[in-house]
Amino acid sequence: MTILRIASFSEDGAGGNPAGVLIADVLPDAAEMQRIAADVGFSETAFACPEGQGWRVRYFSPESEVPFCGHATIALGAALALREGDGIFALALNQANITVEGHRNGGVLTAALQSPPTRSKAPTPELLSEVLALFGYSTDDLDPAIPPALIHGGADHFMLALKSRGALAAMTYDLDAGRTLMIREGWITILLAYAETPQLFHTRNAFASGGVYEDPATGAATAALAGYLRDIAWPHGGAIDIIQGEDMGMRSRLRADIPAAVGSSIRVSGEARLMDPKAG
């Protein structure tokens, strides 16, 4: 079996979030996929096999299976474009059916996913206090225009919007405490965001639930954030761009197109680059 290593949401051929991609005739059993994901060592590996007119897909972090992973889906879209040619590919996930579009533009790979439906709700004051304490933030650090929220776009996330870029750059937390909280609540990541403009965000994603301190590009959380901005009538103008991973030296760029219908799928797109087969 050949495992491709592809960095999703790269920018001008650099940065991005590495994912493993394994395309097989039949998916290995869950224990074997978990072993492979741990061996690859990236935050997620996507496993795909043909099913009907599309592809059956499962995602594994080094420590657990996750229901949906945006950057691994982008990597899969690029891998399918390399294997099958440019196109739109139907994907059957554990809990949703989505599509990913992959293209080869000369030496540049691009992909765009359509997320599962989105939704959001306010957290309890107790949960908010617990998340603030985890990161050492106070309510004075928060952007009052974007209230804290529980957000979903195929997976559950907690979102904090900060009112300064400096507060975002200062993110720190205890990995074990974060893992305990996130597993207890069923969150895949905790998303921290700063709005430089209404259409340009900087984000960081704590991924302790998967045993990863920080993810450099998170498509699922981006979809969930975009859906939440629609829910609160944020002046997004139909799309937002996100810079992520900059504070960890892995600058990534993601774009989210936001249709008007409440709860509808978000299109998340970006560049992808093939990595050295021995990377990771």
N, C-alpha and C positions, 0 to 999 in steps of 0.2 A: 504494500500500500504506500502510495506517495502522498506525503503531507506537504502542501504548499504553505509557505509563510508569506503573508501579505500584510502590509501596513495600510490601514484604512484611514481616510481623511488626511492624507499627507498633503503637503503644500509645496508646489514646485519641485516635486521629487524628493522631498526630505520630510522628516518627522512622521507623524501619524501614529496610530495604535496598532501594534502587531496582533494578528490573529492567525491561528492555524486553520487550514481547510483540508478536509479529507472527503473526497468524492469516491464512493465505492458502489459496486453493483448491489450490495446488501449491507445495511448498517451492522457494525459489530454489536455485541450485546452491551448493555449499559456499563457493566463493570469494566469491559475492555475500553469503551470510549472514555470513561473516567481515568483509566490508567494512561491512555494516550494523551489526554489533555494535561494531566499532571507532568508527563514526560516532556511535552512541548513546552510547558511552562508559561505560556502567554495567558493573559487574563481570560480569554475564551478561545475555544476551538469549535468550529462548525463542522458537523458531520452530515453528509447528504447522500441520498441514493435516489435513483429514478422511481417514481410512483405515479401511475396513470399518465396524465399529460404533463406532470410537473415533477417536483422533487420533495421527498420527505426529509425534514431537517431537524436535528437536535443540537443543542449547544451545551458545552461543558466548560466550567472553569476548572482550575487545578483542584478544587475541593468539592464542587457540587455541580449538578445540572441546573441550568437557568432556563426560564421559559422563552426568553427572547433576548437577543443581543444584536444591537445595531451595527457595531463596527465589524463583527464577524459576518453579518449578513452582507455588508458592503464587500468584504473580502470574498465571500462566496459568489456574489454577483460578478466580480472581476474574474474569479476562477472559472465560472461558467462561460463567460464571454471568451476566455482563452480556449476553452474546450469545445464549446458549441457554436461560437460566433456570436455577434452582437444580438441582443434580444431582451425580451421581458420574460422572466421565468417565474412560474407559480410555485410557491413554497407552502408546504403543509407543516406547521409547527405543532407542538403538543397541544396548544390551546387556541390557535388561530390559523387562518389562511391569509397569506400576504403575497406580495410580489417583490422581486428585485430586478432591476434593469442593469445590464452590463454592456459597456462599450469599450472598444479599442480605438483610440485616436492617435494613429502613428505609434509612438512609443509610450503613450500615456493611457492608463486605464482609468475609467470612471465608472461609478455605479450609483444607483439611486434606489432606495427602498421605499415601499409604502407600508407604514407602520400599522399595527392593529389599532382599533379605536382608542381614543383617549378619554380620560376623565380626571377630575380633581375634586378635592374637598379640603376643608380646613382641619388642621390637627387639633387635638385637645391641648389646653394650656399645659398640662402635665408633660405631654410628649414634647412640646416645643421647649420647655424648660430643660428636659433631659438632653435634647439635641444641642441646645446652646451650651450646656455644661460640658458636653463631650468635646466641643471645639474651643471652649474658653471664650465664647462670644457673649455679649449682652444684647438686650433689645435695642440699645443705642447704636449697635453695629448694623442693624437691619434697615433695608430700604422700605419706607412705609408705603411706597407706590406698588410694591409687589409683595403681598403678605405671604408668610410661610404657608406651605401647602403639602398635602399628600397628593402626588401626581402619578398618573399611569398612562403608559403608551405601549402596552404589551408586557410590562413588568412594573412593579411598584417601586417608587422612589420617594424620598423626603426632600423638599426643596427649601433652601434658605437663600433669599436675595440680600446681598450686602450693599451698603451705600458707598463703599469706597473700594478702589482697586487694591489699596494697601491692605485692607482687611482680608481680601481674597488671597493675596500673596502670602499672608501670615498663617494660612490654614495649617493646623496641626491637631493631632488627636491620637489617642491610644488605640492601636490596632485591635487588641483583644477586647477592650471595652466596646469599640465600634462594632466588632463582629457579633458580640453578645446581643447588643441592642438591635442590630439589623436583622439577625436571624430570628430573634424573638418577634419582631414586627413584620417580617416577610419583605423587607426592603432589599432591593438589589444594590442600589447605591444611595448615598446622600449627596445631592447636587447643591453646590454652592455657586451662586451666579452674581455677576455685577453687570449692570446695564450701562455701557459707555454712551450709547445712543439708543433710541427706541428700536433700532434694527440691528445693532451690534452688541453682542454679549461676550463676556469672558466668563468661563466656567471652570470649576474643578469638581471632580467626582471621587468621593471616598467609596471604595469597593471592598470594604472589609468583609462583607458577607461571602465573597469569593476568595478570601485570603490575600487580597491585593490592596496595598495602602492607597494607591491612587491610579485611576485610569486616565490615559492621555487623550482619549477621544471616545465619547459614549453616545452612540446614535440613539439607543432606546431612551435614555434620559433626555436627549435633545428633543425627540418626538414628544415626550411627556411634557417637557417645559413649553414647547410651542403650543400644545393643546391647552395648557393652563393659561398662557398669555391670551389666547383666544377667549377662554372662559371669563377672564376678568376685563375683557375689552381693551387690552393693551394696544396702543397705536403701532402695531407691527407692520402695517402697510402690505400685508400679504406674505411676508417672508422675513426671516431673521438669519443673520450669519453669526456663527459662534467660533471664538478662538478658545481652544482648550489645550492643556498640556504645556503651555508656555513656561509655567513656573517649575516644571520638572525637566525642562530642556528637550521636550518632544512636541513642539508646536504643531497643532493640528487645526484644520479649518473644516467646519461643517455648515451646511446650509439646510434650513428647514422652510419648506413652502407650506403656507397655512391657508387652507380653504375656509370659507365662511361657515359651513355647516357645523354646528356644535357637536363635538364628539367624533367627528369624522377623522379618517386617516391623515397622517402627516407624511409628506414626502421629504425624506432626508437624503442628501446627496453629497458626494465628494469625490476626491481623487483617491486612487489606490496605487501602491507600488509593490512589485515583487521584491522580496528580500533574499539575501543570500540563503541558500538551503540549509546552511549550518548555523543560521542566526538563532539566538535564544538558547 
